[in-house]
Amino acid sequence: MTVPDSRRALYDELEETMTASGEVRVVPARVYIAFRRIKNVGSAIFRTSQQAILLYLRLDPGTVELKEGCTRNVCGVGHLGTGNLEVRIASSADVEKAVPLIRRAVEES
């Protein structure tokens, strides 16, 4: 999977955040980019219909305060990637808001 040019800077910021612990590695797949520790911590998907990066984290959505337009429970929803929590990343501010969720996903993996 290649990162679209229009989202390269935002993806680079997200990747830096995901790998900051030094324990997570980036594994490109055919239709998404996986972030792995022992198992997948999360995955990033670029959809042409979205003006954002969709980040799927391996977290129980029942333990997270869901915010419309930002986070979504995708348990049982057919989607690509790993995780039960979808986080919409459209700006640097969204990456900052996602940091606590990313840390939890890394710690719990």
MOMORA-V177815 format. One record per residue. N is the residue number from 1. RES is the residue in three letters. OMEGA is omega in degrees with one decimal (* if undefined). NEAR is the number of other ideal C-beta (glycine too) atoms within 8 Angstrom. D_FIRST is the distance of its C-alpha to the first C-alpha in Angstrom with 1 decimal. Layout:
BEGIN
N;RES;OMEGA;NEAR;D_FIRST / N;RES;OMEGA;NEAR;D_FIRST
END
This chain:
BEGIN
1;MET;175.5;9;0.0 / 2;THR;-179.6;3;3.7 / 3;VAL;176.9;9;6.6 / 4;PRO;-179.2;7;9.3 / 5;ASP;-176.9;5;12.4 / 6;SER;-178.7;4;14.6 / 7;ARG;-174.9;10;13.1 / 8;ARG;-177.0;9;12.5 / 9;ALA;179.3;6;16.0 / 10;LEU;178.0;13;15.8 / 11;TYR;179.8;12;12.5 / 12;ASP;177.8;8;14.2 / 13;GLU;178.4;10;17.2 / 14;LEU;179.4;13;15.6 / 15;GLU;178.8;10;14.1 / 16;GLU;178.8;8;17.5 / 17;THR;-177.9;11;19.2 / 18;MET;-175.2;13;17.3 / 19;THR;-175.3;11;18.0 / 20;ALA;-178.2;6;21.5 / 21;SER;-176.8;7;23.3 / 22;GLY;-177.7;5;22.2 / 23;GLU;-175.3;5;21.7 / 24;VAL;177.1;12;18.0 / 25;ARG;-178.8;7;15.2 / 26;VAL;179.8;11;11.5 / 27;VAL;178.6;8;9.6 / 28;PRO;174.5;6;5.8 / 29;ALA;-176.2;9;5.8 / 30;ARG;-174.6;4;5.1 / 31;VAL;177.6;6;5.5 / 32;TYR;175.4;11;5.9 / 33;ILE;-178.8;11;6.6 / 34;ALA;172.0;13;10.0 / 35;PHE;-172.4;16;13.0 / 36;ARG;168.2;11;15.6 / 37;ARG;170.8;10;19.2 / 38;ILE;173.1;4;21.2 / 39;LYS;-179.5;7;19.1 / 40;ASN;173.7;11;16.3 / 41;VAL;-178.6;15;17.6 / 42;GLY;177.4;16;15.1 / 43;SER;179.9;15;11.6 / 44;ALA;179.9;14;10.0 / 45;ILE;178.1;13;9.0 / 46;PHE;179.2;12;9.2 / 47;ARG;-178.4;6;11.8 / 48;THR;-179.8;4;13.6 / 49;SER;-179.0;3;16.8 / 50;GLN;173.2;9;16.5 / 51;GLN;-175.8;3;17.3 / 52;ALA;171.1;8;15.9 / 53;ILE;175.6;14;13.2 / 54;LEU;-179.0;14;14.0 / 55;LEU;178.7;14;14.5 / 56;TYR;-179.2;17;15.8 / 57;LEU;177.6;13;18.2 / 58;ARG;178.4;14;20.3 / 59;LEU;175.4;13;23.5 / 60;ASP;-178.9;7;26.5 / 61;PRO;178.2;13;26.7 / 62;GLY;-179.6;5;30.5 / 63;THR;-175.8;5;30.6 / 64;VAL;173.0;10;29.0 / 65;GLU;-177.5;3;30.7 / 66;LEU;178.9;9;28.4 / 67;LYS;-177.7;6;28.5 / 68;GLU;179.8;4;27.9 / 69;GLY;-177.6;4;25.1 / 70;CYS;-179.9;9;23.7 / 71;THR;-176.4;11;23.4 / 72;ARG;175.0;8;23.6 / 73;ASN;179.3;9;24.5 / 74;VAL;174.2;12;22.0 / 75;CYS;177.3;6;24.0 / 76;GLY;178.4;3;24.5 / 77;VAL;178.2;5;22.2 / 78;GLY;178.1;2;19.7 / 79;HIS;176.6;8;16.3 / 80;LEU;176.7;6;12.9 / 81;GLY;-175.9;12;12.4 / 82;THR;172.5;9;15.3 / 83;GLY;-178.8;14;18.4 / 84;ASN;-179.7;11;21.2 / 85;LEU;176.8;16;21.2 / 86;GLU;177.5;12;19.0 / 87;VAL;-179.5;13;19.2 / 88;ARG;-178.8;14;18.6 / 89;ILE;-179.2;13;17.8 / 90;ALA;-177.9;8;19.0 / 91;SER;175.9;7;20.8 / 92;SER;177.8;7;21.8 / 93;ALA;177.7;6;24.6 / 94;ASP;176.8;13;22.3 / 95;VAL;179.4;13;20.6 / 96;GLU;178.9;7;24.2 / 97;LYS;-177.3;7;25.3 / 98;ALA;-175.8;12;22.5 / 99;VAL;179.1;9;23.6 / 100;PRO;178.4;6;26.2 / 101;LEU;178.1;13;23.9 / 102;ILE;178.3;13;21.3 / 103;ARG;178.3;9;24.2 / 104;ARG;-178.6;9;25.6 / 105;ALA;178.4;14;22.4 / 106;VAL;-179.4;13;22.2 / 107;GLU;-175.6;6;26.0 / 108;GLU;-179.2;7;26.0 / 109;SER;*;10;23.2
END
